[in-house]
C-alpha cells in the first residue's frame, strides 16, 4: 500500500489516476475488513481456514498445470 502509487505509475497510470487507484484500493481494503468481520462471526474461523486452504490448494495445482503446459510447449512465461 505504501508504494502502490509508484506501482500504478509503472503500470501506465499517470498522476491523479494513480492516486485515485491507490485511494480506491484503500477503500476496498477497509470495506473488506468489515465484510470479513461479519463473515468470521457467521461462518467461524475453522470453516474459513478450511475453505481458504482448499482454494489455495486448487490454485496451486492450477498454476502447476499451467507451468507444465508452458514447459511442454516451450512457451516463455
C-alpha positions in Angstrom: 0.0 0.0 0.0 2.9 2.3 0.6 4.3 2.0 -2.9 1.0 1.5 -4.7 1.1 4.9 -6.4 4.5 4.1 -7.9 3.3 0.7 -8.9 0.3 2.2 -10.6 2.5 4.7 -12.3 4.7 1.8 -13.6 1.6 0.1 -14.8 0.8 3.1 -17.0 -1.5 5.3 -14.9 -0.5 8.9 -14.7 -0.5 11.3 -11.8 -4.0 11.7 -10.5 -5.2 8.4 -11.9 -2.6 6.6 -9.9 -3.6 8.4 -6.7 -7.2 7.6 -7.3 -6.4 4.0 -7.9 -4.5 4.0 -4.6 -7.4 5.6 -2.8 -9.9 3.1 -4.3 -7.6 0.3 -3.2 -7.6 1.6 0.4 -11.4 2.0 0.4 -11.8 -1.6 -0.8 -9.4 -2.7 1.9 -11.4 -1.0 4.6 -14.8 -2.3 3.3 -13.5 -5.9 3.0 -12.3 -5.7 6.6 -15.8 -5.1 7.7 -17.1 -7.9 5.5 -14.5 -10.3 6.9 -15.6 -9.4 10.5 -19.2 -10.3 9.7 -18.1 -13.5 7.8 -15.9 -14.7 10.7 -18.8 -14.3 13.1 -21.2 -16.2 10.9 -19.1 -19.0 9.4 -16.4 -19.4 12.1 -12.6 -19.4 11.9 -12.1 -23.1 11.4 -14.5 -23.2 8.5 -12.9 -20.2 6.8 -9.4 -21.7 7.3 -10.5 -24.9 5.7 -12.2 -23.2 2.8 -9.1 -20.9 2.3 -6.8 -23.9 2.4 -8.9 -25.7 -0.2 -8.9 -22.7 -2.5 -5.1 -22.2 -2.2 -4.6 -25.9 -2.9 -6.7 -25.8 -6.1 -5.0 -22.5 -7.2 -1.5 -24.1 -6.6 -2.5 -27.1 -8.7 -3.8 -24.9 -11.5 -0.6 -22.9 -11.5 1.5 -26.1 -11.6 -0.6 -27.4 -14.5 -0.2 -24.2 -16.4 3.6 -24.2 -15.9 3.8 -27.8 -17.0 1.9 -27.0 -20.2 4.1 -23.9 -20.8 7.2 -26.1 -20.4 5.9 -28.8 -22.7 5.0 -26.2 -25.4 8.3 -24.4 -24.8 6.4 -21.2 -24.2 8.3 -18.4 -22.4 6.4 -17.1 -19.3 
